[in-house]
Every structure is written in structure tokens, then in C-alpha cells.
């Protein structure tokens, strides 16, 4: 089965990465691209300042970019991927859900809403059952699902493995994050060259709250957040791509280095097209 997908905010950094990943994927067909009103009506090649190292896919380059509104997206699109800025997504994503679309969103808005699944499939796929709670509460046929912050995504699977085996009490993390995480215009060259910026606005709070929701338990009506304390310090460094995290973990049970390594190594992956054979 091929899933017909739409990408909201297709010309931005995250939108371009989504296109790079979705276009060759055997399970997806990109059927709609949206961007701001200034780009609507242009071909994707005209609208996007393509910055990915691989070329724009030929079948995508000639597609017409649509306005970011439900009326501009075909009814037969099965799944919407949103890479909108949170200030835009806060209003636009619910409109797509009300129109019956299922929206999988990278935007930070609504991640903490108690009826919105915040998911890493290998960690808490059962939280997707919140969709039924959400539909009943909000009265729409669509659905809104969120993925976590980029630094949270990489930290939580190892935490889940350790929590399952030994229980988590406290987590302390210090990140070194590439400039790509701030978007094209997020950090100026004068700020970052030969420098480290020891604060990323809102990033610490995202890591501290999102990780506890992801590791929480779904009881059929909502998610009880994990009780572990999480403290984060986030830093921007002059590297183009990739984040590094130093994570210190205190567990409920005593654990040896060998036992911890075994728990990480044995944590199950998913048998999906892009899943690694060994998750951690």
C-alpha cells in the first residue's frame, strides 16, 4: 500500500529533509507541497532554496507549491507531514485535522497537550491510542500527532531501555547542537564562528518535559508522566549538522557497566523500511 503524503512548510529546512527522505521511500508518494503565500503557485524548484546535499528529486522539482490551507490539499492525501514554525502550526494544524486529515507534526506547539500523542514509535507506540481520546474531545475526524524535539528524540530511546531494565530516578544532560537545528537564519555567522552559545531558548524545557511524557504510561484516557527528574543544559556549537549529548543517569537499581550495555544493545528495533537492525 502506498501512502499519499503532503508536506506543509515544504520549502524550509525540515521540509526539504522530509522530501529527501519521503521521495525514495517505497511506502510513500508525495502528493502535495505547501508553503507561504509568497511561494504558492510557483514550482518547487522556483520556491525552494534547496540546501540538501543531494539534488532536488526530478519528480518533485516540477510540482506546484500550494497555499498552506486545507482547501489546497487533495482530499485523497492520507497523511500530512508538518514542518511549519510553531507560531504558524498552532492555528493551521488543527484546521487540517478539522478537515479530516491526519497530521504528523515536527512543530513544537501542542506537544504537551494531554490529548496529543507525542511519540517515538520504538518507545511509546501505545500512546497513539490517544488519538481516539483526541477525536472524541475535539470533535474532528482527523488526528494530530507530534514528534519530539530533535535532542529529545536521540536521548529517550536509551533512557527507555535503562528505565525498563533498572528504573530511572534522575537524568542530567548537556548537549552540543549544530547550527542546522536553528534553521537557515537562526544563528548568524558573527555569533557562532569561533564560539559556543551556552543557551538555546526553550530547548532545555523541551527536553525536560517531553522526555517525561514520552516515558510515561498511557492508561486508556491519558498519559501519566514519568516521575524521574530531568535537568538539561543546551549549547549551540559551530558545526553544520549533528548533535552530541552527554547524559548522566541515576537508576533505581544498582547496575554494572556490562548490564547497562546489554540493556541498550537488546532494546528492540521495529521491522520497518528505515529502521536499523539494532536501535541503540
N, C-alpha and C positions, 0 to 999 in steps of 0.2 A: 504494500500500500504506500502510495506517495502522498505526503502531507504537503498541501499547498500553503505556503507561508508568505506573510507580509512582514516588512521591516519598517518600523516607524523611526524617524530620525536616521535615515539610511546614509546620509552624506557625512555624518560625523565620524569620529574615531572608532567608537564602538560599533556603529552601524556598518562601517567598512569591514571591520573584523568579522561581524556576523555574516556578511556577504561572502567573505573569503572562506568561511567555514561551511556555510549552508550550500553554496553553489555546487561543489563537487560531491556533496553528501547524497548517497543513494536513496535516502528516505524522504528528501525534501525537494520541492520545486518552488523557487522564488516567484511569486505571482503578483506581488505589489510592493512598491517602494514609495515611501512618503518622506517629505522634508518640509521646510518652511515655505511660506507663500512666495518668497523670492525665487525659490528653486522649482516650484510647481510649474509643470508644462515643459521643462527642459528635459533632454535626455540625461540619463545618469552620468554619462561621460562629461557632459557640459556642467552638470550641477556639482559633482563631487571633485574636490581636490584630493585625488587618490594618493594616499601616503603609505599604503601597504607595499611590501617589497615585491609581492607577486603582482602581475598585471591585472587590470580590471577584466573579469570574465567577459568574453565577447557577447554572450547571450544576455548579460546584464547591462552592458555599456549602452545599448540602444533602447533600453526600457525607458518609458516616460515616467518622470517623478510626479507623484500626485500630492495634493494638499493633505495635511495630517488631520483628516476628519473621516468618520465612518462612511459617509456617502461616497467618498473617493475610492474605497476599497471594495473589490468584488465580493459578492455575498458568499461565493464558494471558497473563500480563503478559510482554511481550517485552523490556523494558528498564527497569532500576531506576536512578533518579537519587538519589544520596545526598547530603544536606546535613547529615549528622549531625556533632556535635562529634567531633573525632578520638579522644577518650577512649572514646566510645561506638562509633564506626565501627570501631575496631581489632578488636573482638570480633564486632560484628553483621554487618559487610560480608562477611567470609569465610563466615559461616553462610548468607547468601543465595547466595553462589557455590556452596557445597557442595550447596545445594538446587536448583541448576541455573539460577539467574538470572544474567543479565549485568548488572553493576553499574558505572555510570559515576559516579564519586565526586568531590565537591569537598573532601572531608575530607583533612587533611594526612597522616594516617597512611599508611604503606606507599608513599609517593611515591618513596622511594629504593630500595625492594626491587628486586633485579636482574631479577625476572621479572614485574614490574608495569609495563605501558606508562604513561608519563607523556607526555601528548600535547597538542599544538596542531595540529589537522588540517592547516593550511596549511604547517606547518614539518616535521613528522616523522610523517606518517600511516603510514609503513612500520614504525614501532615497534609498531603494533598487531599485527604478526605475532608479537610476544612472547606473545600470548595462547595460542598453541599450546604454547610452552615452558612457560608457567604451568600449563596444564591437565595436561600430562604430569607435571610436577614435583609438583603439589599433588593430583592425582587427582580433580579435580572437573570437571563438565560446564559449569559457569558460567564467568564471567570477571570480573576486577576491572581496571578502567581508571581512571586518575586524571587530573584536570586540574590544572594548576599553581596556585600561589599567585597572587592577583589582580595583584600588581605584576609578577610574573614573566611572566604572560601578555602584558601590554602591552609589555614590553621586548623579548621574544625575537624576534618576527617581524622588526622592523628589524635586530636583530643577525644573524638568519639571512640576510637579504638582503645585508648587508655582508660576512658571512663567505663567502657563495657567490661574491661578486664579488672580494673583496680579501683574505680571510683575517683572522681575529681573533687578536689577541695578548693584549689586556688590555681590560677593561671596568670602569669606575667609575661607580656610580650613586648618586644621592641622591634620595630620594622625599619627597613631601609628601602624606600619605594622609588621606583623610576619615575621620570618626568611624564612618561606616557599616560600615567594614571590621572594626571591633571587635565588631559585633553590638549588640543593643539595650542591653545592660547592661555593655558592655565598657569604656567610659570615662565617668566621672561628670562632671556639668556643672562641679563645682568644680575638677576637674583641667584641663579643656580650654578653658573660656571665657577669652578674652584670653591664651591660652597656646599654646605649641608643645611637644610632648613629644618629646624627641630620641632616643627609643629605643622600639622595639616588639618585645617579647620574641619571639625566634625568627625574626623577619622577615628579618633580614639573612642568616642561614644558609640560609633557604629560597631566597632569590633567588640566592645564590652557588652553591648546589649544583644546584637544579632547572634553572637555565639551562644548565649544562654537560651535564646529562643530556639535555635537550631537543635540544641542538645536536650530540649525539653520533651515532655511526654504529652501526647495527644490522647485525650480521654473520651473522644466522641463528640464533644461540643466545643472544646478549646484546648489550648496548649498551656501547660504549667511549665514555666521556665525552669531551667536547671539552677540549682542553688549555689553553684560554685562562684567564687569571686573572680572577676577577670579585670586586670589592670593593663592598659595599653599605652605605649608611647610610640608615636608615628613620626617618621622623619623622611623628608624628600632629599634624594641624592642625585648627582649629575650623571645618571645612567639612562639610556633611552628606553629600554624595555626590561621588565622583570623586577620582582620584589624579593627581598630577603627578609626572613623573620627569625629572630632569636626568641625561643619560647621556653620558659621555665614552668614546670608543672609540679604541684604538690598533690599526691594521691591519698585516698583514704587508707588503702592497704600498703604495706611495705612491698617494694618491688625492686628486683635486681635489674641491671642493665640488660642482661640476657632476656629476662622475662618481658621487659618493655619492648625490646627489639622484636621478639616473637609476636607480641600482640599487634604491633604495627604491620609486620610482614604478613600476618594471617588475616588481616581485616579484609573482608570480601569486596571484590570489584563487581561491576554489573556487566552482563554479557551484551553490551551494546556496540554499535559500529565503531565508535570513537573511544570506547573505554579501554584503559590499559589492562593487561592481564593481571598485574599486581598494582593495586591502587596506591599504596604507600611504599 
